[in-house]
């Protein structure tokens, strides 16, 4: 894991600012029993009284600690304080798409056999289903609490990763919700709400942590690591998911990133940590912290903090402030409320891990994340009567752990693609390659023979963690090794339809297959989790009608030569041949575009109700008096955003002959000449429509958030004039006009 690798550098930067962070500790094995009523020494102390405000309890506990004890509580492996009944604990746990590092041979051992392993985040992002994301978070935190109650794992999870998937080569793009800030922000808030729960008061089920703040999306590319590049366009893109984490998800903690932003390390940037997160984004006192960093993930603070205090670089008050933040989250988790079984969520135990319902949700998540990219002549779905024998070929055709991606543990069980297809038809299996690296073509002949004999051929190709991972950014977008040759040769040999199934986190240039008439259909399945094989087979044979859409752009291979991974600019710059990044700014050729996702049926859209004119109330007269201000747009802080929430009703009709689920994506375009965004996603909703039926969908539009642009100074402004909304293949115009109407300031 990356944390141990980079902490020394990280800690040094911390001390150059002050002793600060945004973290909350996890329990190591069991919670501290300092506050057990049976503990005569400490059970009645003020920090144990649940009736007192958390702030008072924290201050009481800090007042009982020595400086040395305080310092040793600010590092990953926090010490025990036996005289207060506090046990040692480790702060780090992961729950990116399931509780990781649980099971035989893992960090937390085999007290539990494993945990439900959901699809990798990039895959569930393709569902465009916010309720699914929150539901997954609830299941993951159920299992986390059950393990905590059983003496395994902790309660603070360094998840989710909500960085923007800016560059297609990034090895960790698979961990993210994709390239769009609105999509990433909604995923962030939904998953955090699911993880942290909706307990009464300020209590947390588990403590989530949104990472890596901010503008981090490079690991190790051509010898350039993630510590030494600058990033721009924070307000418009990179900070959006983190703002959603804090203000909508009410996340308990935030991890700063390893890179610099405009020449300043993010972990030592008071503007980012204090002024932005704790200042501008503070919501109803949810964030009680007032400084910068609170926790160093390595040993640096334990070694150097006391000498820094003696040298006058820090004060004990700095240490107290940092410790207050972490202890407060521990209090909210109930770690100072005594025996876990007597607390909320105390009933969760081994029977709540890998339950049939949890595993069914993992299957449903995999189904919803599969994207149909191409379907020539409606080759899919396959027929169990016409396609009785299926050749299942490829290096990912019978894999298990590949399907769960990174930051995973031991799954409850696996169903491989081969096993899933075998539920529907007789199978003939050939790997075709020795692993995804596919170093030679020695096994191709057997694969071609299998394809000649079968009624249909399914090629399961793509990547795994040996190709894309943390510390491993790709250098190209083509299928590795001889995979492309295998696909083409098998497609030529096959006597039936050929389906290409791609397993990967990042995009692939499969133009050769897209343009090959012998390749009947193409599916992208991401890393589909423990039940991936069932989900793939269900889509292939039509039990599930695919409804996923790409959360990132699939670029051609030649794009890479024009876009060095270290060039952080999102906007195109024709003067130097720079093409720009993501669908919002790149307008060149693509293999498959952001938002693409076909279905076995057809959907049509019709606007049922939408405003045509919206008044934007100004908070001051200066806005109307100053024509320059209006021409540049109204600053968001100068209007009443609460009054600018719009509802648009859209009828979604299923005009085909098969029930299906549809993701309605809504894009906006600013007034002509009022911004360089041709279109940007502003909302989405998921709806199931039976064949021949119709459903009405309401899309909520926040004018301040969704119909604004960011100027060169990082100020968000609402542009007056005609904005265009795009719902699938239809367009609707809304005119925004500044007024001095009913203003609440």
Beta strands, then each sheet from edge to edge (+ up, - down):
strand 1: 77-78
strand 2: 89-90
strand 3: 209-213
strand 4: 220-221
strand 5: 224-225
strand 6: 253-256
strand 7: 260-261
strand 8: 264-265
strand 9: 371-375
strand 10: 389-393
strand 11: 426-430
strand 12: 456-462
strand 13: 497-503
strand 14: 521-524
strand 15: 554-555
strand 16: 590-592
strand 17: 603-609
strand 18: 613-617
strand 19: 634-635
strand 20: 645-654
strand 21: 660-669
strand 22: 680-689
strand 23: 694-702
strand 24: 708-710
strand 25: 716-718
strand 26: 721-727
strand 27: 730-739
sheet 1: 1+ 2-
sheet 2: 3+ 6+
sheet 3: 4+ 5-
sheet 4: 7+ 8-
sheet 5: 9+ 14- 13- 12- 10- 11-
sheet 6: 15+ 16-
sheet 7: 17+ 20- 23+
sheet 8: 18+ 27+ 26- 21+ 22-
sheet 9: 19+ 25- 24+
end
